[in-house]
Amino acid sequence: MASLQYVIDSLCSKVTEEATYRMIKLQLNQGPFTTDKIIALIQKEDRSLDHESAKMVAEAAFDDLTRTGEITKDGDRILPPA
């Protein structure tokens, strides 16, 4: 998967890396959630993104945060680190 910044730049998205990570971490503080929750938040932040584009941003961020051990991903559910 491409890096989050690459995906954001490729889509010319207004959302930033920092904002995306912050959305995920704030949502995780409230408990496990599904990818659709973050996709909706990303689209709210940048209304020019369609569902698939926002999903690409979310997935790139999830990959980064999984790699650094900050989240665990189980299917479409995002959980605290195992």
Buried (B, 14 or more C-beta within 10 A) or exposed (E): EEEBEEBBEEBEBEBBBEBBBEBBEEBBEEEBBEBEBBBBBBBEBBEEBEEEBBBBBBBBBBBBBBEEEBBBBEEEEBEEEE
